[in-house]
Amino acid sequence: MTSQRTRDRLVMRLREGGIRSDAVLDVIRKTPRHLFVDEALASRAYEDTALPIGYNQTISQPFVVAAMTELVIAGRPERVLEVGTGSGYQAAVLAQLVSKVYTVERIEPLVKLARQRFRQLGLRNIRAAHSDGTAGLPDFAPYDAIIVTAATEAIPEALLDQLAPDGRLVIPVGEREGQTLTLVTRTEAGIERATLDPVVFVPLLSGIS
Ligand code: SAH
């Protein structure tokens, strides 16, 4: 179920799907995804699929986590902000590749659970905040990269403001039914936007609960 073989199979699948970074694939192999879902779903944790985590939210599909992580680390960031902690899995993956991860979540019980998981795994370079990520996390800005794991039709201005020079923002942009993964880069000339693969994320909502 959570054997090395099922993890190796997942990594092989991600590689075949086009994930090229060995650093990312190694971290995915090492990270116990089964600890980020309910025990009842642990046997499915190494399938390449999104799974429910309660509160109408999901842990993202491993392929999407790997692809977004690849995009983020290509800019060699040190400090990364994630909007949408959810289970904490994406933050845990990033924390093994960069020096500091800030992550924000609007649903308080999810923040608490994620913090417990980070502690259990000894990931001390993650700071998890209960707040509305449409405002970013101004106290610790700017960030070398920002990753948003919830979908929006319009990129929140605060996130662009909190990007360091040459910083990268990876965000699913589009309607509720489906979005396009978008890479926004802040350069001296201004903001550059590149559209990538189609994705489906739960919506970015305002306010906290
Ligand atoms: N990255 C997560 C999956 C994210 S699911 C993981 O690895 O498990 C998207 C998450 O974004 C949900 O938990 C949802 O509550 C959260 N979210 C939605 N709008 C938000 C906002 N404005 N601020 C912070 N979190 C938000």
Residues whose N, C-alpha, C, O or C-beta is under 5 A from the ligand:
A	BS01	SAH	Q57 T58 I59 S60 V83 G84 T85 G86 S87 G88 Y89 Q90 V104 E105 R106 I107 S131 D132 G133 T134 T149 A150 V202 P203 L204 L205 S206 G207
